[in-house]
């Protein structure tokens, strides 16, 4: 007999939405001091160094930084990660040159404002080759079907590890993930110096989470034209910089398949990390010491999107839904209200 899909109860949904509204209200009202007592001063710092004067597809660089921070904060990310989002490209990065702090002289200043943990993440985020880390080395290594299968079996693996002390290193999902992001991290090239940079597996997960927030806030139909994203998978098939005219037609971007895939891989890393640490804890007879060079002090929270990162949105379904929405928006007066509501 097929299993039925678990649907959250109405009381749970109401409780979740009430909590979300409560968390969102200070952002909606501009009461930044209620979110973090230091936030007004941090925003003032960003304004003072010109973040609001830097053009960005989102409007200004400052608006993007604030929105990424807001998303991460609403996802209950730790302060170090949320603050990294607030300053995430402050030294420029592999995608854009929007340095509002000089990485050779300004790191101490940023550290004074956000703390050492957040500044370290900010600097790493700005010097690693994000395109290759996130897309070439992670997203493009999995099919949608494979991700869904690995999510299913990894849930069983985690339960077996915690409840039955079973740790099977030969499971296909674990072997593949470990081959891509091993327990001791990956070495990448510094985008400016070419030097080796070691990035821990947990920080790779953090950068996945941040990229989910970053892309969801700023990708529109313009980028679909620019990168020839016709199939909705955001595979960077082309670069139509000569013909893609900003801001485009304003059509919503086809980014949800890609972001849901990021979330799925993020979820796999979180589960593998839990299994890894559970095994070590049992081998050490309950001692739970943090290994610094693995960044184990960083909490990896699961964002409340795509059913807690357990689903991959089909690209064709996204295109179909987006096109129906666009039909209703553009042709509502022609097709009538009833037809527009059906769309």
N, C-alpha and C positions, 0 to 999 in steps of 0.2 A: 504494500500500500504506500503510495507516494507521501512524502512528508509535506505537511502544509507549512507555508511561510508564516513565521511568527510576526504578528502585527502588534505594535505597542498599544497598550490600553489607552483609552481616552484620558484617564486620570494621569497616567504617566506623561502623555503628550502635553496635557494642560500644565503639569508641574514643570516640564522642561521648558515650555514656551514662557511661562511666568519667570523662570530663572534667567532665561535668555534676555527677556525684556528688562529685567532688573539690572543685568550686567551691561546692557546696551544704553540704558537711560542716561548715564553720565556723558557718554559720547554724543548722544542726540542733543543734550542740553549744553554741551560745551563745558561741562564741569570737570575739567581735566584733573583738578586737584583731588577729586574723589576717586579717580582711577589709580593715581599714584601721586603722592605729595610732591615728587620731584618732576612730574611731567610738564607742568607749565614752564619751569625753568629750562627743561630740555628742549621744548619747542622754541623757546626764546633763543636758545643757543643756535638751533638750526636756522632760525630766521636771521640771526646776526651774521652768519657765515654765508648767507645768500641762497639757501635752499629754496626759498619762495620766489627767487628771481631766475632760477634755472628752468628753462622750458622742458616739459616732459609731455609725452603723449597723453598723460593723465590730466594735464593742465599745468601743473608745476611739480617739480621734484618733491617739494615739501608735502603736497597733497598725497603723493604716492607713499612717502615714508609714513605719514600719519595713518593712512588706510591699511598698510601692511601691519603696522603696530596694532591697530584696532582689531584686525582679523585674528592675529595671533593671540591677543589678549582675550578675545571672546572664545577662542579655542582652549583657553586655560593653559597656555604655554607658560613655562617658567619665566621669571623676569629677565634672565640673561638672554633667552631666545626672543622675547618680545622687544627688548631694547636693541637687540641685534637687528630686528626688523625695522625699528625706528631709525637706525643709522646704517642700514644694510649696504648702501653703496657709497658711503661717505668718503672712501678713498678711491673712488671709481672702481670698475670691475671689468670682467671679460666681455660684457655686453655694451656698456656705455661709459663714456668719459665724463663723469659728473663729480669730480673730486672737489668736495667742499672742505676737506682737511688734507693737508700734505702728509702722506704716509711716512715720509722720512723725518718729519718734525712734529706732526700733530697727534701722534698716538698717545703721548702722555696726557694731552688735553682731553681727548676723547675718554681715556681711561679714568680721568678725574670725574667726568660727568656720569659715566655709566657703570664704572667698576671694571676690574680686571677680567672677570669671566666674560662679560658681554663684549668688551673691546677685543678680546682674543677671537671670538666668533666673528665679529665685524671684519677684522683684518683678514682672517682666513677666507671669509666669503668674498672678499675683494681681490684675492690673489690667486684663487684656484680657477681652473678652466671649467666653468659651470656647464657649458654646453656638452662637453665630452663626459663629465661626471654624471650629470643627470640624464642626458638623452642617450649618447652613444654607449656608455658603459652600463646603464641600468634599463631605461625604458625600452630601447631598441633590442634588448636581449630577451625580451619576453613577448609572447603573443597574449592576447586577451584571454584565450582559453586556458593557456598555461597558468596565467596569474590566478584565475578563478580556482583552478584545480589545486594550486599550491596553497592558496588561502584556506581551502577546505581541509586539506590534510595537515597543514601546519597547526590548525586549531586542535586537532586530535593529538598531534605531537606534543604540544604545550601541556595539554591536560595529562597526557601520559607521564610527562616529566615531573609535574607537580604532585600528581596523585599516586603514581605507581613507580616513580624513580626509574623510568625507562628513558634512555638517552641513545637514540639510534642515529649514529653519525652518517649512515649510508642511505638515509632517506633522500630521494631525488631532489626534493625541494631544498633541503639543507645543503646538499652537496653543490647545487647550482648557486645558491645564494653565497655560500662560503667561497666559491671560486671567483665570484664577482667582488664581494666585499668581505674579505676574511676578518677573523676576530681581531687581528692586530692592525687593521686599517689598510689603507691603500696609499701608495705614493703617486703624487701627481707633480707636474711641472709648474713652478711659479710663473704666472703669465708674463711677468716683466723681466725676471732675472734668469729664468730657466732652471733654477735650483730645484732639487727635490723637496717636496712638502709632504709630510706624513699627515693624513687626515684619518682620524679614527672612524670606526664604523658608526658610532653614535652621532658624530658630527655630520657624516654623510646623511644620516636620517634627518638631522636638524635642517640641513640644506634642502632636502626634499620637502620638508614641511614648509619652509620659508618660500620655496619656489611655488608650491601650491597656492599660498597666500598671494604672492607677488603676481603670478600669471592671472589668477582669477580676478584680480582687481583692475587689470589694464589691457587685456586682450580683447579686441573688437574685430569687426569685419575687415578693417584696414590691414591687420596682420595676416588675415587669411589670404587676401590678395597679394600682399608682399611676399609671403612664403609659399604661395601656391598650395594652400591647405584645402584642397578640393575634397579630400576624403574625410576631413574632420579629425585626423589623427595627429596633426601638428608634427609632421615628420620633416619639416624644412626642405621640401622638395625643390624649391626654387628661390630666387631672390629678384623679384620684380621691382627693384628700387627705382627704375626709370619710369615705370607706368603706374605704380601705386601712389595715388595722390591722397595725402592726409587732409581731412580726417576720414575720407571715404564716405560711404552712405549711412554710417551709423548702425549698421546691422550687427546684432550680437555676434561675438566671436565663437568659433568652433573649438573650444578649449577643454570642454568637460571630459571627453574621453581621455585626453592626455593627463589631466589633473587627477582623474579617478585612478589611472594607472600608477601615477606617482604615489597616491594614497595606498594602493594595494602593495606596492613594493615597500613603502614605509611600514605598513603593518607587518609584512614578512620580516623586516629587520627587527622590529620591536619584539616579535615572537622569538626569533632566533637569539636575540640578546637575553631575553628572559630565560630561555632554555640553557644558554651558555652559563649564565650566572647562577641558575638553580643547581646545575651540575657541580659547579665549583663550590657552592655553599655546602652541598652535601658531602663533597670530598673533604672539605675543611671542617666538617663536623659542626656546622652552624655558624662558623665565623663569617661575617659578611663585610669584609674589608673592601674598600673602594680602591680600584686600580686606576691611578691618576692618568697614565698614558693612554688609557682606553676611554677616558672621559665618562667614567661610570657615575660620576656625581650629577650628570645631566639627566634630568627626568624626561622621558619620551612619552608625551601625552598623545592620546588618540583623538584627532579632531572629529567633531560630530557631523561629518559629511560622508556621503556615499555609504550610508549605513555603517558608520564607524570604520570606514576604509576597508570594507569587505565586499564591495561591489565595483564592477567596472561598467561604466556607461557605454553602451554600444554606439559607435560613431555614426552609423546610419540612422539610428533612432534619434540621436541628437540633431542631425541635419534635418530629419523630418519634422521634429518638434520645433526647431528654430524657424523653419520655412513656414510652418503653419502660423506661428506667432507673427512673423513678418508680414504674412498675407493679411492677418487681422489688423495689424498696425497701419499698413499702407493702403489697404483697400476697404477698410471698415465702412466708409461712407458709401462705397459702391455695392458691397455685398450685403449690407444691412447688419444691424446689431445682433440678430439671432445667429447668423452665419459666423460673424466675428467671434461670438462667444463659443461656438463649436470649435473654432480654430484654437 
